[in-house]
Amino acid sequence: MVLLLLAGRLAGQALTPALEEWKKEIESGGVPVLLARVEHDAGANTYSLPEGIEGRELFAEYLGQPDFLKQFEQMYGVMVHHKNPRPAYLIMLNMGRAGEWGEYEEAVLAHEFGHAWIKSRKYAAPVYQAGLAGCLAIHTGDIAQHVLIRKELERRGIDQRTFWLETLDKATAKAGGMERPAEQDRCIRVMQARELVDVRLGLEGVDWAGREAYEAMVKRVFPEVEPTVAGIVAWMKRHDMEDAAQHRLALRVVFEHLKALAYGRSKGYIL
C-alpha cells in the first residue's frame, strides 16, 4: 500500500531560464503555476511533500487519494488544474523516478508546463474520475494535448526528443522478457495505446534506430492495442488540434476508441 506523508525536506524550486520565462507567460492569465517535487521512500513505499512549498495543502488533496496515487506511481510527473476555491496549475514531479530522467529534468518539467499552458489557452480536457475512468481520462487528454506540446517545445527550443528516445529504447530493452499483462489490467493497455499513438504521430520521419525493436516489442506484448492505435492515428492526422472545436471533438473520438479497448475485446485478445 502506498501512503502519503506530509513531512518532508525543504523544497528546492530552481527552474531553468526557459521554464521561468514560460511560467511567467502562463501565469499572466491569472492562475499560478505551483511545483512540488514529491519525495519517495522506496523502503516504506511512501511519498512525502516538501516543507515550505506554496499550495502544499492543494497537492496533499490529490496525493492523498489512493486512485490518484496509483496513477502517479507510473508517472514521471503530472499536472492538475485545480479550480476551486483557489485556482492553480499543480505540477508534481515523482522524485522516486528521478534516477530515470537524470540530467533531463527540464524535459520532464517542460512536458507538464505544456499541459498547464494548454489549459491556460482554454482548450477542453476530460474530467478526472477515480478508477479505470480516470485512466481513460488521462490518456485521452494526453493524446490530443501532446500534439500541441511537441510543437510548442520545438518552438521554444526545449529538447524533449533526446530523453523521449532514450526512454523508449530503455523500455524496449526492459520488456525483452516481459509476458503479456493480465487481461484484467486494462489501464496498462490504454497507457500503451497512448504511447504508441505518440510515437507514430510525434516521431514520424525521425531517424530512430530503435523504432523496429520498439514496434516489435509492442506487437508481442500488447497485440490488442494495434487496431485502437491505427484508428486513432488515422483520425488525428485528418484533424487540427490547434482548432478548439476539433480539439474538443478529438477528446470524444479518442475516448471512445480507448474505452472500447479497456472495456471490450478486440480481435487481438487471445482467450
RARA-V69274 format. One record per residue. N is the residue number from 1. RES is the residue in three letters. PHI is phi in whole degrees, -180 to 180 (* if undefined). D_LAST is the distance of its C-alpha to the last C-alpha in whole Angstrom. Layout:
BEGIN
N|RES|PHI|D_LAST, N|RES|PHI|D_LAST
END
This chain:
BEGIN
1|MET|*|31, 2|VAL|-97|33, 3|LEU|-121|36, 4|LEU|-106|39, 5|LEU|-107|42, 6|LEU|-82|45, 7|ALA|-74|47, 8|GLY|-174|47, 9|ARG|-74|49, 10|LEU|-65|51, 11|ALA|-76|50, 12|GLY|-118|50, 13|GLN|-117|50, 14|ALA|-63|51, 15|LEU|-124|50, 16|THR|-72|50, 17|PRO|-55|53, 18|ALA|-63|50, 19|LEU|-74|48, 20|GLU|-59|52, 21|GLU|-64|53, 22|TRP|-65|49, 23|LYS|-59|49, 24|LYS|-63|53, 25|GLU|-64|52, 26|ILE|-64|49, 27|GLU|-72|51, 28|SER|-64|54, 29|GLY|-81|52, 30|GLY|103|53, 31|VAL|-113|49, 32|PRO|-73|50, 33|VAL|-101|47, 34|LEU|-111|46, 35|LEU|-124|45, 36|ALA|-131|44, 37|ARG|-91|43, 38|VAL|-86|40, 39|GLU|-77|41, 40|HIS|-131|38, 41|ASP|-100|39, 42|ALA|-64|36, 43|GLY|-64|38, 44|ALA|-91|38, 45|ASN|54|35, 46|THR|-126|37, 47|TYR|-110|38, 48|SER|-141|42, 49|LEU|-94|44, 50|PRO|-63|47, 51|GLU|-75|50, 52|GLY|83|52, 53|ILE|-85|50, 54|GLU|-69|51, 55|GLY|76|48, 56|ARG|-56|47, 57|GLU|-68|46, 58|LEU|-73|44, 59|PHE|-61|42, 60|ALA|-62|42, 61|GLU|-60|41, 62|TYR|-84|37, 63|LEU|-70|37, 64|GLY|-85|37, 65|GLN|-93|34, 66|PRO|-55|31, 67|ASP|-66|29, 68|PHE|-66|31, 69|LEU|-64|31, 70|LYS|-63|28, 71|GLN|-69|27, 72|PHE|-62|31, 73|GLU|-55|30, 74|GLN|-88|27, 75|MET|-110|30, 76|TYR|-77|33, 77|GLY|-162|35, 78|VAL|-152|35, 79|MET|-118|37, 80|VAL|-119|38, 81|HIS|-88|40, 82|HIS|-85|42, 83|LYS|-107|44, 84|ASN|-130|46, 85|PRO|-88|48, 86|ARG|-128|49, 87|PRO|-60|47, 88|ALA|-165|46, 89|TYR|-98|43, 90|LEU|-96|42, 91|ILE|-109|41, 92|MET|-117|39, 93|LEU|-100|39, 94|ASN|-86|36, 95|MET|-71|39, 96|GLY|-67|36, 97|ARG|-115|35, 98|ALA|-60|38, 99|GLY|-64|38, 100|GLU|-81|35, 101|TRP|-102|38, 102|GLY|50|41, 103|GLU|-76|43, 104|TYR|-101|41, 105|GLU|-60|42, 106|GLU|-59|44, 107|ALA|-64|40, 108|VAL|-66|38, 109|LEU|-66|41, 110|ALA|-60|42, 111|HIS|-61|38, 112|GLU|-72|38, 113|PHE|-60|42, 114|GLY|-60|40, 115|HIS|-65|38, 116|ALA|-65|42, 117|TRP|-60|43, 118|ILE|-64|41, 119|LYS|-63|41, 120|SER|-66|45, 121|ARG|-92|45, 122|LYS|70|44, 123|TYR|-71|40, 124|ALA|-69|38, 125|ALA|-150|35, 126|PRO|-65|32, 127|VAL|-87|33, 128|TYR|-73|31, 129|GLN|-132|30, 130|ALA|-72|28, 131|GLY|80|25, 132|LEU|-63|22, 133|ALA|-61|24, 134|GLY|-68|26, 135|CYS|-60|24, 136|LEU|-63|24, 137|ALA|-64|27, 138|ILE|-60|28, 139|HIS|-80|26, 140|THR|-64|27, 141|GLY|-61|31, 142|ASP|-61|30, 143|ILE|-59|29, 144|ALA|-72|32, 145|GLN|-76|34, 146|HIS|-62|34, 147|VAL|-60|35, 148|LEU|-72|38, 149|ILE|-64|38, 150|ARG|-59|38, 151|LYS|-65|41, 152|GLU|-70|43, 153|LEU|-64|43, 154|GLU|-64|44, 155|ARG|-63|47, 156|ARG|-86|48, 157|GLY|73|47, 158|ILE|-98|45, 159|ASP|-83|43, 160|GLN|-109|39, 161|ARG|-65|38, 162|THR|-57|39, 163|PHE|-67|37, 164|TRP|-60|34, 165|LEU|-65|34, 166|GLU|-62|34, 167|THR|-64|31, 168|LEU|-65|29, 169|ASP|-65|30, 170|LYS|-67|30, 171|ALA|-64|26, 172|THR|-63|25, 173|ALA|-65|27, 174|LYS|-66|26, 175|ALA|-85|22, 176|GLY|-53|23, 177|GLY|-108|21, 178|MET|-75|19, 179|GLU|-90|15, 180|ARG|-61|12, 181|PRO|-65|13, 182|ALA|-56|11, 183|GLU|-58|9, 184|GLN|-73|12, 185|ASP|-84|15, 186|ARG|-78|15, 187|CYS|-64|19, 188|ILE|-64|18, 189|ARG|-72|16, 190|VAL|-64|19, 191|MET|-62|21, 192|GLN|-68|20, 193|ALA|-61|20, 194|ARG|-60|24, 195|GLU|-63|25, 196|LEU|-67|24, 197|VAL|-61|25, 198|ASP|-57|28, 199|VAL|-62|28, 200|ARG|-73|28, 201|LEU|-87|31, 202|GLY|-89|33, 203|LEU|-118|33, 204|GLU|-63|33, 205|GLY|82|36, 206|VAL|-83|37, 207|ASP|-76|37, 208|TRP|-134|35, 209|ALA|-65|34, 210|GLY|-89|31, 211|ARG|-59|29, 212|GLU|-62|27, 213|ALA|-66|26, 214|TYR|-64|25, 215|GLU|-61|23, 216|ALA|-65|21, 217|MET|-62|20, 218|VAL|-63|19, 219|LYS|-62|17, 220|ARG|-75|16, 221|VAL|-89|15, 222|PHE|-129|14, 223|PRO|-61|13, 224|GLU|-73|12, 225|VAL|-82|15, 226|GLU|-58|17, 227|PRO|-60|17, 228|THR|-63|19, 229|VAL|-63|21, 230|ALA|-60|22, 231|GLY|-65|23, 232|ILE|-66|25, 233|VAL|-61|27, 234|ALA|-61|28, 235|TRP|-68|29, 236|MET|-62|31, 237|LYS|-67|33, 238|ARG|-95|34, 239|HIS|-132|36, 240|ASP|-104|38, 241|MET|-74|37, 242|GLU|-78|41, 243|ASP|-80|42, 244|ALA|-60|41, 245|ALA|-68|40, 246|GLN|-70|37, 247|HIS|-63|36, 248|ARG|-63|36, 249|LEU|-62|34, 250|ALA|-59|31, 251|LEU|-62|30, 252|ARG|-69|29, 253|VAL|-65|28, 254|VAL|-64|26, 255|PHE|-58|25, 256|GLU|-65|23, 257|HIS|-62|21, 258|LEU|-69|20, 259|LYS|-64|20, 260|ALA|-63|17, 261|LEU|-68|15, 262|ALA|-74|16, 263|TYR|-103|15, 264|GLY|-107|13, 265|ARG|-133|10, 266|SER|-86|11, 267|LYS|-65|10, 268|GLY|-75|10, 269|TYR|-72|6, 270|ILE|-111|4, 271|LEU|-88|0
END
